[in-house]
């Protein structure tokens, strides 16, 4: 499982980095989205991978922490997803505005001379 | 404590949030009402943060001052979401509200009409700023950063226009990428230490196993890159001048403190980490990187200042010079230099903010093409003039131009770091501390002045000189050169904020003694953070009289 997860994160990051270095705004936004998926998975993996363990502790009884999964990264990922979603949506609007104002989808707002 | 009741600590976050949300209920045509509410909020914020500052400075141990800890969910410290108020955060709160009032007042003149929800976004930006200054844990720092950035995206695009949208798009893309780095850094640190609370982190770092150490260091480094992007360290700073130039004037004025947020976090975290004995090698590598990066940033900013043909870009590059100076001073990691750097932070932020507001007023009477021509002519024609002439000639030119000219001259003096204004005092404080590490008249200081000190000294002086050259050139072009100059129409509400900010810098000069003592106490508290850590970790949750919930 560790291998699959780390491969997944690696592929997402690699594609994301490649895409944000591309000259078209749409590629940049997709790159940022892929990168944020990779980061979310990464945060998740920082809480260590556990299978079939609940993150929420039951009442007052003595508990064994090893039987539970770390709830903090899950909370962090939720927050990161929400924030990433909102900022990506905002970026999308700016991207469309830039396309409308400059007439091109190049990130510099003008086509490079060939 | 009469000066700082318990719940006042969270007011700088809650107040702008509530006020900003409230403004959403009014139609955008009710501008007068909206402006009144938001300016009143900013004034209230100033009052609150001054009270907090007095509370933080007043009594308590000499080192950390009175550290106030506010547990938001009333959980005990390592788990709690907490706000921590010490001298540094109180100072930054005061600074942000001091900048907010003039910027908001300035916007009443014309800018608030340029697009919807200006005041709401502005207040949310303040909320994010204040939250970032107050928070005591890394993840909430991220959240407040995002609040601040999301509001700043909206503000940067306020008024629309091709140039603004283009610069704004770069700004957003870079900051989104930086936020992802921020998250990776936070996640790595959490993965190794199992905590996000800054104070708890410091206690746990020494216990980290040797094989996990590289992970922790990588996490800290990645986190640092995210903040250095915000602070604008070369070579992460190419977005900054374009962005600040394109932003509307009142927005640029408050953005002056946004690059300082990055500096603030670096200052706080690097000193905390070094107190926790992040291994000597890494620690010194980190300091060196900050120092050298700072030097490179000053150099880059200086070249930019000299090369700028438009006033807006000049101001943008001045932001870089100021960031670079701060980073280099932090990189030296001496208590005295840090105190000077804090003084510099306050004075340069006020200056740049005033300058951004002023530029918009001055440029109303000009067209940009004339600027380019003027510079080209100068290159082949006459040399530079002295600065002090400007005030004398001010009498003969019409009223508006005279006031603008005097303000411009003051900005030039501040940016160049000439006496008597605080730009000079701050640089002097830093240089004195650098050359006398043991304090003035301290023993054995003769031989210890290193190469680094000389480099920084030289760069500081050169950057001041080039600011002076660039400013007098720009001043001549703006006020004397135009033959048939159109006198810009300036409203009282627009020139007053500039005057207010400049008056604040004059006040800094007059009160330089007490302010400097405060900065020294702050720097000492930062360099010896153990009482801060202790106070945060030992804060007991409030005992509630009734049953839970």
HADDOCK unambig.tbl for C-alpha pairs under 7 A between the chains (distance, minus, plus):
assign (segid A and resid 36 and name CA) (segid B and resid 180 and name CA) 6.53 0.50 0.50
assign (segid A and resid 39 and name CA) (segid B and resid 180 and name CA) 6.67 0.50 0.50
assign (segid A and resid 39 and name CA) (segid B and resid 184 and name CA) 6.32 0.50 0.50
assign (segid A and resid 43 and name CA) (segid B and resid 184 and name CA) 6.97 0.50 0.50
assign (segid A and resid 43 and name CA) (segid B and resid 187 and name CA) 5.09 0.50 0.50
assign (segid A and resid 46 and name CA) (segid B and resid 187 and name CA) 6.16 0.50 0.50
assign (segid A and resid 46 and name CA) (segid B and resid 188 and name CA) 6.73 0.50 0.50
assign (segid A and resid 46 and name CA) (segid B and resid 191 and name CA) 4.64 0.50 0.50
assign (segid A and resid 47 and name CA) (segid B and resid 191 and name CA) 6.17 0.50 0.50
assign (segid A and resid 87 and name CA) (segid B and resid 150 and name CA) 6.82 0.50 0.50
assign (segid A and resid 91 and name CA) (segid B and resid 172 and name CA) 6.83 0.50 0.50
assign (segid A and resid 94 and name CA) (segid B and resid 165 and name CA) 6.87 0.50 0.50
assign (segid A and resid 94 and name CA) (segid B and resid 169 and name CA) 6.39 0.50 0.50
assign (segid A and resid 95 and name CA) (segid B and resid 169 and name CA) 6.92 0.50 0.50
assign (segid A and resid 98 and name CA) (segid B and resid 165 and name CA) 5.87 0.50 0.50
assign (segid A and resid 98 and name CA) (segid B and resid 166 and name CA) 6.30 0.50 0.50
assign (segid A and resid 101 and name CA) (segid B and resid 162 and name CA) 5.70 0.50 0.50
assign (segid A and resid 102 and name CA) (segid B and resid 162 and name CA) 6.63 0.50 0.50
assign (segid A and resid 108 and name CA) (segid B and resid 166 and name CA) 6.89 0.50 0.50
assign (segid A and resid 109 and name CA) (segid B and resid 166 and name CA) 6.32 0.50 0.50
